[in-house]
Amino acid sequence: MPLFMVTGLAVSLAIDACAAAASLACSHPGLKKRILLLISLSFGIFQSGMTFLGIFTASSFMHLIQQWDHWIAFLLLAVTGSKMIREGLLYREEGACRDADPPSPWKVLSLSVATSLDALAVGLTLGFLSRAFLLPVLLIGLVTLGLSFLSGLAGKFLATFIERYAEMAGGLVLWAVGIRILLTHLL
């Protein structure tokens, strides 16, 4: 597969992780760059790992994965997004300062899994197309890491302007990503 195609594939797979990173950073304005880098690293590792797993998964499992991946991704994003919206509403009602702590490891893990399920399907496809897997696996992870970190920085910047509504905005973005995943698989 040519490099420009692998790069385009990597960018398209990274979009969901970018939205998740931006919404996390937006809803946690005190998030340190080092933590944002670890979150982005988690997204990159899961994108690479799922691609790698997909390449080496037997074709007999493909029908099982395709039937459920979009529902699992939607559920994880919807639950996390709903929690963020609820926290944003509570913040507005109570008028208290939001917690500047980083997001919980569970939240980062669930978002990492949810945003990388498409990479599993892509990996299955790559496994049928080519035996060269190292470049796609590495490039997908590195592009996801870099773009999600930049998106997280943009989310931190945006949070300074919409601080009161950042949590709800982040939750709505996660819902939108989940609905987009469902629509692309169902239509």
Disulfide bonds with the S-S distance in Angstrom:
none
